[in-house]
Amino acid sequence: MRLYSAPAELLRRGAPNPGSLRPAEKDRASGVSCFETETAMKKAFADTANPIEPGDTYVVLETSRLWGVVVVRDETVEGHWLIRPADPAEMDTWIKDRPTHRLTAMLQAAIIKPVRKVR
């Protein structure tokens, strides 16, 4: 596995509410999904049941504001990054306590551009 420096900003699909900034059960092995660019995000969702459409929203996270997590590049999808707890054992509580977990609050605090519309 290669080590990469996380970009200064990452895009997370969805609104700036806690429900959009936490992992679901399906994310247990991967983490919270983010992208380097709007183009990378569109491309990743293009062939899914829920493609990115003009007017869809996303938030921009400043990675220097992230603490207690690791930011990992997904080498299988161009421009895709994953945010995981620094302590893997914490993923279980983050999934269970989704909107109230400290890592969800940390992601909210890292938002620098609250809502952007996809062009």
N, C-alpha and C positions, 0 to 999 in steps of 0.2 A: 504494500500500500504506500502510495506517495503522500507526502505532506504538502498542503496548499495553504496559502494565506487567504483568509476569507476576504471578499470584497468589502469596501467601506459601507456599502448599502446593499440590502437584500429586499426583494419584493415578496410580499405574502398576499395571496389571493384572498379577498373577502374584506369585510368591514373591520373597523378598529375595536370591535367588541370582544370580550373574553372568549366567546364561543368560536371565534375565527382564529384565535391565537393559542390554541392548545391541541395536543395530540388526541386522536380518537383511538379506539382499540386497534383499528387496522394499521395505525402508525407505530405500534409498539416496537417493532424491529427496526424501523427507519427513523422516525422522529418527525418534527414539524417541517413541512416542505416549503422552501423558498426558492427564489430565482434571481439571477444576476440582472436580467433585463426583461422588459415587457415582451420582447420578441421570443426569448427563451421560454417564458411562461406560456405564451400563445402556442408555440410549437409543441410543448409537452402535453398540452390538453387538446390539441387539434383532433386527434383520432379517438377521443373518449366520448362517453355518454354525456359529458358536461363540458363542452368546449368553451373557450373564452370568447365572449361576444363584445362588440363595441358597447360601451357604457357600463360593463362589469367593473367592479371596484377592486382596488388593492391598496395596501398600505406599504410604506417604505420604512424599513428598520435600519437603524444605524448600528452596525455590528460592534463598534467600540463601547456601546452601552450594554452589551450582553455580558452577564456574569453567571457563574454556576452552570454554564452549559458549554458544550463543544459544538463547533460549526464544522460540518464535514461535507466535503465536495462529493457529490454522487457522480462517479465516473461513467455511469451507464446512460445518463441523460445530460446533454449539453446545457450548461448554465444552471444546473440544479444543485441546490445545497440543502442540507438537513440540519436542524437544530435539535440536539439531544441533551439530556441532563449530563453533567460531568460525572455524576454517580449513576451508573446504569440502573441501580436498584430504585432510584427515585422515579423512574418512568411509570411504575405502577401507581404511585400516589398522584402523579401529575394527570394520568388518565382518569383516575377515580374522582379527584377533586378539581376537575378541569377549570371551571370558571374562577375558583377561589385560590388556586395554587399559586405559590410565590413566583414560579417560573412564568405563569401566564401574566401576572402583574409586571414582571420584569420585561416581557415582550411588549406589553402595552407602554411601558416607560421608554422603550427604545424606538417608538414610532416617532419619526421626524417629519413625515409628510402623511397626514392622517388618511385622506382618501383621494385616490387618483382614479380617474376613469380611463378604461382601456380605449385606445383610439382605433 
